[in-house]
């Protein structure tokens, strides 16, 4: 009995002490199969946070809804036959549901970056690496805030890491947001390397990219407030980048077209991109464009492509109203060279019926009016489709007015020609000569028939032509540095300097590889302008030529306070609906609905 | 009620009973051939007379007591003085019995001429000791709602697991089948659902009961316990009983006690059964001719571009089908695939012991094959227990349960849906006798591979899960002083499962034709947990009137689980299956791995006080601390108290003779749910990837903050009040209980949307509230006990539960349509437009059809109610159409015994609720795929509309659409049923016969499980073989709106139909 008591008490005592100690341990959590926020407090976490934001950027630039927000509802673009989010194109019933996605993404990223910046200060890292990480984070935070403030005006401004859920938030004045953006970019540009440096390879943020964005921020704020010092800052910084372009490894290609050759995607003219690749893990690529890649797929090449395989019947004809009606078998099938037709957005070639521009088309008679000396129209648009399937058209075939029987030779015969001038006899005759394919001159253009934008085409898709593009989406291109400088000089009253900057861009666009040196020189001379030519509209037209389809136009028009004016003048589909308040996008309704603590979250005026 | 209902399907019943009696007659005659020669050995002994006196516990004579020679029909009754006289032969056993008293047996040995007997009042029911949480208690002292069920009772229904055996057996325990693949157990709910959730998985985890085996919490599969190893099961239903399980008790607690050794001679036992199972019924699909007509009708009523579309269809009969129709081919694919399943169970046990040491050993084998080829569940079990008294004061014991189980379920539950839709106009075999591999050749479904490949290519399909489980409990008990005991319980549980899958090309599960499209998978899950309990108890009776029982507990639990999985394509040859990924042509890919550990630290105190066996008081408090919650929020307290009043023991009741026992109980308590998962309060980053540039050196892992953790999360908790009455009437010939309860659950986790500008879209908060209440009645009665030895007893239960949501995220939020949650409604409801018939030609003539402006409809289509009268049928016309909560449920078990024969019949009912039947709907996708669908595939035979059949039941088929307008409304049917769960007929060979065989008892039986359905409108209307359920969710969404029923809901899918099983078994003891 006694013996047992002894054993018992000893056991009890030992186990009691053991358990008291182990209790505390037992209630600690050590997750192993998920990444928890505290992981940020490590070098890999900080780097991963920055990479996560880059990944989110690629879920916006290159995707459908976002692309439409950047170019639709402007003087440059109209809706294609299969456009989604029509309100973005015509402002009819435009509401918050069209913008929600990237508002959420932007703030997810901002909070992630706030976490990176908080932990990045304290973790154990070599100083140079820390400097680089923090500079990246500051650049990216400014990048998102700059987009937010341009689209929405006053927005919530968070610069510390939020870890506790809150159902309250408020909008901060635009001035405060700009001040933070300028602070972040100033600091980032001081610490970022001149050229892409491991681990931020490719064309991630560098010093000139931060400076470029800073110049643009000053320019934008200058327009907003009319402050001369901002314009001065803008041209000072922009011209500084041009001065040091060799240091930064940046320059213009001699040929405008070379800027869009896949081989040059990471070349000297490219400043900042969102990357894609065919790697199934890191590029999130799936053959067939499956859903696994989610929103992070580059579908850019396809939005601007008309339905050439389905709507190019060889015996298409004009009906009584002069409208092109599809008829007969097409001699085009979908392939990688001509791209997957999404028919979302078309160049604005609407014939203006009345007003100062009556009888004009924005595309041909305003932006690209000089298509002889300026190579940019030819480098931007696809005009010719070579037959890629053999068909025979009999003279007796319904709708064949050519009077001949013939067979198309794939790879040789032109199946479709979309010329930029009127052709008599179109669609089946070139003048009086029977044309084996069809001709679609501007008078037959519609939301179904239009020239495709070819800058972003990705022929490397091969047989998997429905796969997304693996080319990077070029967000900033070096020629914009000249254009920013030009605009800033112009606003600062320095028209000569502005003309010089514009000429740098224009003279380059005169270059064609097919021309002789003399022809190129002559063209360059013809395109050269003087100080007196520099007007706001000229600058905007120049931007249209230079950046057609490159995610710039809507913001360009908003910045220069030209949206209402230019859309009213040139966009007959949007003109009836656009109102002054449309210079800001609506705040997402979910944001408004979900702020249930504290003051209500106000919507932008007009929505 | 029961008799009334039985009459309704008398015919069916009689057929079944006739069949049963034939089987019985055969078995009995077989048995007799064994018995007769043995019996003749004893016939030679001489006859003599035995006399005696029978008295009750007070010594008073019992008049009319039955005195029977065991194993015979010979017997007499005692006279008014309690005396009897009976002639016996040789060594016989007399059975003396009287209503309300325990029967007694007396062995009459040679030379014995008299035997006096004192019968004891039968208060077995109320004097028995039952298991409660962390201890035992006399049943008469219990104040909570506790039901005790014996292992023998459960074994009346041969099943792979306890849950399946428990179905329909006790009030308040609702078990509904959710799968008919081998090893399926069913969904179990005690007193309804409490948690607002949309997933069936989390509903099971949060609303299902806690299982405790031999005192140790038992997670994981109930299939890991062989039912033969169970001696009893106690179900704790109300919070005053479950609060001592704190954060795990809200769903009720099932305490399972396994058999242990007993002092005495070693007993060797052998229990075995063998069964044949077949489908309860087939899905009633169209034959070849009907199918052809259906396609024609679908073309005729093509409304896509009416009227020009009339008569057109992309899915008319193919040439091969036309030829088959002309040749009279009509293949019933279900007949070709459904096969008989076989069930085998063997269990050998040895138990015995001396005063100091008791032991028990058992080994079992269970094998069940399904009605779908190659589907099986197999279990090997090995168990041993030892209890040893080291000294007067110290006792230790160990119980180890080890199981190895294999399940192989190629095709899973979903094979029948493929059988239903495959064209009947195709021969299953080619003329040379080989399988027609693509029976739908020439049609759009040409790639479909014949289901016969499930049989012919069985080596090319694998879906196997191997599970190894070792569940061990160890205890040590020390008697410190009189009444004071310390007990240490240690539970160690380890399980490992290993999944292997393979789908070869050109098999039913893989329609690809090339080997490179074969796919294989492997997965591994390892779990372990330990549980350590220190229990100090003090138990004493003071002054003979004050009974005090104190219990203190300190407990720690740790659970661990970890899993990984890999997939690969391009296995070069079928025989390799999943064995060597290295040989495959594809790169292995990873399925997300998981890791989870959680700890629980608990303290509990309980006091039971009883005064004079009349007044009872129980108070408990439990504190649980959990690692799943954030520091500062980790501990939660669960109080409970209950009182009881044994009214029958009051003086004033002494004169009320017909009441033998009467107890009033009342209790209140709080118990919880571990609704916050491990690591949920830490938050998680969304993991992704990015490539900086296009060379691999720029590849980076990427993370963003997408959800914000709520550190203040706490457990969901349920407070429950329970009032119950236990009674025994007519000397406990009728016993029973009635319970009334009401429960309120709060702090249910709901996702709250956050303004995105705060960096994340949502967070979890403890916001939801629900309520439930119900009544439960359990009755047992001894209806007839004759002196000839015939007894008839009945166990009856009746209950209902009413649950409702009382709050969503805010007071103002009255509905969450997306998830199907509505304040004031049960937790799963149907929210859809109401079908009020089919648009008839006459409606069109009357202009009714034209009055509906949207959508444009035609005669023959479903007519929905325009709730708001705006002439349009849209999402605004949706309404709550019903729910899945039965109006009442009940079960009745009748037992008959006569001499050595015993018979039990179990019947149970669930009445007055809807059932969701996705295969009667159509959405063009996976959910309603077989139905209508452009007239593309074969269908269930339905009463559908045509110009000459103006029915309101089913719409006309339409070759122009794969989703019928308002087709979702067809999926809500009456799910009521009354079913016979089992009929069991057994015979115990008399001890006298077995005497010299070395066998101490020999019982054999025949059983039929799920013999027939007594009442089910669903079956009557031809919608399917069984309304009970065999899957989850699958609700079809009306175009442009949310699914009509939450996906957590059990539904009747086109899955394996339920089965009827005939079993023959023996129980032998040596």
Interface residues (C-beta under 8 A of the other chain):
Chain A: X1 X4 X5 X8 X12 X15 X19 X22 X23 X25 X26 X27 X28 X29 X30 X31 X32 X33 X34 X35 X36 X37 X38 X39 X40 X44 X45 X47 X48 X49 X51 X52 X53 X54 X55 X56 X58 X103 X104 X107 X108 X109 X110 X111 X112 X114 X115 X155 X156 X158 X162 X163 X164 X165 X166 X167 X168 X169 X196 X198 X199 X200 X201 X202 X203 X204 X266 X275 X276 X277 X279 X281 X282 X283 X284 X470 X472 X588 X590 X591 X593 X594 X595 X601
Chain B: X390 X391 X392 X393 X394 X478 X480 X486 X488 X532 X534 X554 X556 X558 X562 X592 X593 X594 X595 X596 X597 X598 X599 X600 X601 X625 X626 X627 X628 X631 X634 X678 X679 X682 X683 X684 X685 X686 X687 X688 X689 X690 X691 X692 X693 X694 X695 X696 X697 X698 X699 X700 X701 X702 X703 X704 X705 X706 X708 X709 X710 X711 X752 X753 X754 X755 X756 X757 X758 X759 X760 X761 X763
